[in-house]
Amino acid sequence: MNSAVIVNIIRFILLLAAQVIIFSNMNFAGFISPFPYILFIILYPVDANKLGLLGAAFALGIIMDMFSNSGGVHAASCLVLAYVRPSIFKFSFGLSYEYQTIRINDVLTPERFSFILISVVIHHFTLFVLEVFRISNIWDILLRTIFSTIFTIILSIIVIYLFKPSKR
C-alpha cells in the first residue's frame, strides 16, 4: 500500500470517530448540527479511483447511519456528494481540474472555498430533505441547511488547517 491509501484510511477512521464521539452530540438551538465527517469525501484525492470514492462514501455514510440510527440518510447523502463531486470540481476549478493539479488543503482561495461550500450545501440539503421527507417543511429544511452549512464549513476549515500536512 502506498502512503496516500494509508492517509485516506487514517482520515476515514479519525473523521468518523470524531463525528460519532464529539459532533453527533452537538445540537445548537435545536437545528444546527455539524457534520465534518464529509471532509473525507471533500479531501479524497482528485486523481484517485472514482469507484473507490463511491464505495468509501457509502461505507462512511452507512457506518454513520448505524451509529445515529438514521435509516440510510447519511449513506444516501454521502453517495450523492461523491457522485456529483467531479462536477463540483469542474465548476469551481475549471481547467485546473482537467490537469488534476488541485490540492484542497493548500491556501484557502475562492475556488477552494466555493468547492467546500457547494459540497457541504449539497450534502446537507440532501441529508435534511431525506430526513424530513416532507415538502411542507421546506423552511425548516432550508434553515437547517443554511445554519448547519455555516457551522460545518467553519469546523471543516479549522480541521483542514489544523492537520495540514507539512511542506517538504
DALINRA-V408054 format. One record per residue. N is the residue number from 1. RES is the residue in one letter. PHI is phi in radians with two decimals (none if undefined). NEAR is the number of other ideal C-beta (glycine too) atoms within 8 Angstrom. D_FIRST is the distance of its C-alpha to the first C-alpha in whole Angstrom. Layout:
n:N res:RES phi:PHI near:NEAR d_first:D_FIRST
n:N res:RES phi:PHI near:NEAR d_first:D_FIRST
This chain:
n:1 res:M phi:none near:3 d_first:0
n:2 res:N phi:-1.55 near:5 d_first:4
n:3 res:S phi:-1.20 near:5 d_first:7
n:4 res:A phi:-1.13 near:8 d_first:8
n:5 res:V phi:-1.17 near:8 d_first:6
n:6 res:I phi:-1.13 near:9 d_first:7
n:7 res:V phi:-1.07 near:8 d_first:10
n:8 res:N phi:-1.18 near:13 d_first:11
n:9 res:I phi:-1.15 near:8 d_first:11
n:10 res:I phi:-1.12 near:8 d_first:13
n:11 res:R phi:-1.07 near:11 d_first:15
n:12 res:F phi:-1.02 near:12 d_first:16
n:13 res:I phi:-1.15 near:8 d_first:17
n:14 res:L phi:-1.17 near:8 d_first:19
n:15 res:L phi:-1.17 near:12 d_first:21
n:16 res:L phi:-1.16 near:13 d_first:22
n:17 res:A phi:-1.13 near:8 d_first:23
n:18 res:A phi:-1.11 near:11 d_first:25
n:19 res:Q phi:-1.13 near:13 d_first:26
n:20 res:V phi:-1.21 near:9 d_first:27
n:21 res:I phi:-1.40 near:7 d_first:29
n:22 res:I phi:-1.80 near:7 d_first:30
n:23 res:F phi:-1.37 near:12 d_first:31
n:24 res:S phi:-1.21 near:9 d_first:32
n:25 res:N phi:-1.55 near:6 d_first:35
n:26 res:M phi:-1.62 near:8 d_first:36
n:27 res:N phi:-2.70 near:7 d_first:39
n:28 res:F phi:-1.59 near:8 d_first:41
n:29 res:A phi:1.00 near:5 d_first:44
n:30 res:G phi:1.44 near:5 d_first:43
n:31 res:F phi:-2.50 near:11 d_first:41
n:32 res:I phi:-1.91 near:11 d_first:39
n:33 res:S phi:-2.24 near:11 d_first:35
n:34 res:P phi:-1.47 near:10 d_first:32
n:35 res:F phi:-2.31 near:12 d_first:29
n:36 res:P phi:-1.27 near:13 d_first:26
n:37 res:Y phi:-1.14 near:12 d_first:24
n:38 res:I phi:-1.25 near:14 d_first:24
n:39 res:L phi:-1.03 near:12 d_first:22
n:40 res:F phi:-1.04 near:15 d_first:19
n:41 res:I phi:-1.22 near:16 d_first:20
n:42 res:I phi:-1.16 near:13 d_first:22
n:43 res:L phi:-1.56 near:9 d_first:19
n:44 res:Y phi:-1.02 near:12 d_first:16
n:45 res:P phi:-1.01 near:6 d_first:15
n:46 res:V phi:-1.13 near:8 d_first:18
n:47 res:D phi:-1.56 near:4 d_first:16
n:48 res:A phi:-1.41 near:10 d_first:14
n:49 res:N phi:-1.12 near:5 d_first:14
n:50 res:K phi:-1.22 near:7 d_first:18
n:51 res:L phi:-1.18 near:6 d_first:18
n:52 res:G phi:-1.11 near:8 d_first:14
n:53 res:L phi:-1.13 near:13 d_first:17
n:54 res:L phi:-1.09 near:11 d_first:20
n:55 res:G phi:-1.14 near:8 d_first:18
n:56 res:A phi:-1.18 near:14 d_first:16
n:57 res:A phi:-1.14 near:14 d_first:20
n:58 res:F phi:-1.12 near:12 d_first:22
n:59 res:A phi:-1.08 near:9 d_first:20
n:60 res:L phi:-1.05 near:15 d_first:21
n:61 res:G phi:-1.17 near:15 d_first:24
n:62 res:I phi:-1.23 near:11 d_first:25
n:63 res:I phi:-1.17 near:9 d_first:24
n:64 res:M phi:-1.07 near:16 d_first:26
n:65 res:D phi:-1.12 near:14 d_first:29
n:66 res:M phi:-1.14 near:7 d_first:28
n:67 res:F phi:-1.32 near:8 d_first:29
n:68 res:S phi:-1.78 near:9 d_first:32
n:69 res:N phi:0.94 near:6 d_first:33
n:70 res:S phi:-1.92 near:9 d_first:34
n:71 res:G phi:1.24 near:5 d_first:33
n:72 res:G phi:1.81 near:10 d_first:31
n:73 res:V phi:-1.21 near:11 d_first:32
n:74 res:H phi:-1.21 near:14 d_first:29
n:75 res:A phi:-1.09 near:12 d_first:26
n:76 res:A phi:-1.13 near:11 d_first:29
n:77 res:S phi:-1.14 near:14 d_first:29
n:78 res:C phi:-1.16 near:16 d_first:25
n:79 res:L phi:-1.16 near:12 d_first:25
n:80 res:V phi:-1.08 near:11 d_first:28
n:81 res:L phi:-1.08 near:15 d_first:26
n:82 res:A phi:-1.12 near:14 d_first:23
n:83 res:Y phi:-1.25 near:7 d_first:25
n:84 res:V phi:-1.56 near:9 d_first:27
n:85 res:R phi:-0.96 near:13 d_first:25
n:86 res:P phi:-1.06 near:8 d_first:25
n:87 res:S phi:-1.19 near:7 d_first:29
n:88 res:I phi:-1.16 near:12 d_first:29
n:89 res:F phi:-1.04 near:12 d_first:27
n:90 res:K phi:-1.08 near:9 d_first:29
n:91 res:F phi:-1.17 near:9 d_first:32
n:92 res:S phi:-1.39 near:12 d_first:31
n:93 res:F phi:-1.89 near:11 d_first:30
n:94 res:G phi:1.10 near:8 d_first:31
n:95 res:L phi:-1.19 near:6 d_first:30
n:96 res:S phi:-1.06 near:9 d_first:28
n:97 res:Y phi:-1.17 near:13 d_first:26
n:98 res:E phi:-1.06 near:6 d_first:26
n:99 res:Y phi:-1.63 near:6 d_first:25
n:100 res:Q phi:0.91 near:7 d_first:22
n:101 res:T phi:-1.88 near:5 d_first:23
n:102 res:I phi:-1.75 near:9 d_first:23
n:103 res:R phi:-2.31 near:5 d_first:21
n:104 res:I phi:-1.18 near:10 d_first:23
n:105 res:N phi:-1.56 near:8 d_first:22
n:106 res:D phi:-1.50 near:6 d_first:25
n:107 res:V phi:-1.03 near:4 d_first:28
n:108 res:L phi:-1.26 near:6 d_first:30
n:109 res:T phi:-1.93 near:7 d_first:32
n:110 res:P phi:-1.02 near:5 d_first:34
n:111 res:E phi:-1.15 near:9 d_first:31
n:112 res:R phi:-1.14 near:12 d_first:29
n:113 res:F phi:-1.12 near:9 d_first:31
n:114 res:S phi:-1.15 near:10 d_first:32
n:115 res:F phi:-1.12 near:14 d_first:29
n:116 res:I phi:-1.13 near:13 d_first:28
n:117 res:L phi:-1.06 near:10 d_first:32
n:118 res:I phi:-1.12 near:11 d_first:32
n:119 res:S phi:-1.08 near:14 d_first:29
n:120 res:V phi:-1.17 near:14 d_first:30
n:121 res:V phi:-1.10 near:10 d_first:33
n:122 res:I phi:-1.09 near:12 d_first:32
n:123 res:H phi:-1.08 near:15 d_first:30
n:124 res:H phi:-1.17 near:15 d_first:33
n:125 res:F phi:-1.10 near:10 d_first:36
n:126 res:T phi:-1.08 near:12 d_first:34
n:127 res:L phi:-1.05 near:12 d_first:33
n:128 res:F phi:-1.28 near:12 d_first:37
n:129 res:V phi:-1.12 near:9 d_first:38
n:130 res:L phi:-1.23 near:11 d_first:37
n:131 res:E phi:-1.24 near:8 d_first:38
n:132 res:V phi:-1.44 near:9 d_first:41
n:133 res:F phi:0.95 near:5 d_first:42
n:134 res:R phi:-2.62 near:5 d_first:45
n:135 res:I phi:-1.20 near:4 d_first:47
n:136 res:S phi:-1.21 near:4 d_first:49
n:137 res:N phi:-1.79 near:8 d_first:47
n:138 res:I phi:-1.10 near:7 d_first:46
n:139 res:W phi:-1.19 near:6 d_first:47
n:140 res:D phi:-1.10 near:9 d_first:45
n:141 res:I phi:-1.09 near:12 d_first:42
n:142 res:L phi:-1.15 near:8 d_first:42
n:143 res:L phi:-1.10 near:9 d_first:43
n:144 res:R phi:-1.10 near:13 d_first:40
n:145 res:T phi:-1.12 near:12 d_first:38
n:146 res:I phi:-1.11 near:8 d_first:39
n:147 res:F phi:-1.24 near:11 d_first:40
n:148 res:S phi:-1.20 near:15 d_first:36
n:149 res:T phi:-1.12 near:12 d_first:35
n:150 res:I phi:-1.04 near:8 d_first:36
n:151 res:F phi:-1.16 near:12 d_first:35
n:152 res:T phi:-1.16 near:14 d_first:31
n:153 res:I phi:-1.13 near:11 d_first:31
n:154 res:I phi:-1.05 near:8 d_first:33
n:155 res:L phi:-1.11 near:11 d_first:30
n:156 res:S phi:-1.13 near:14 d_first:27
n:157 res:I phi:-1.13 near:10 d_first:28
n:158 res:I phi:-1.08 near:8 d_first:29
n:159 res:V phi:-1.15 near:10 d_first:25
n:160 res:I phi:-1.04 near:12 d_first:24
n:161 res:Y phi:-1.50 near:9 d_first:26
n:162 res:L phi:-1.27 near:6 d_first:26
n:163 res:F phi:-1.92 near:6 d_first:22
n:164 res:K phi:-1.14 near:7 d_first:22
n:165 res:P phi:-1.14 near:5 d_first:19
n:166 res:S phi:-1.31 near:4 d_first:21
n:167 res:K phi:-1.39 near:3 d_first:22
n:168 res:R phi:-1.97 near:2 d_first:21
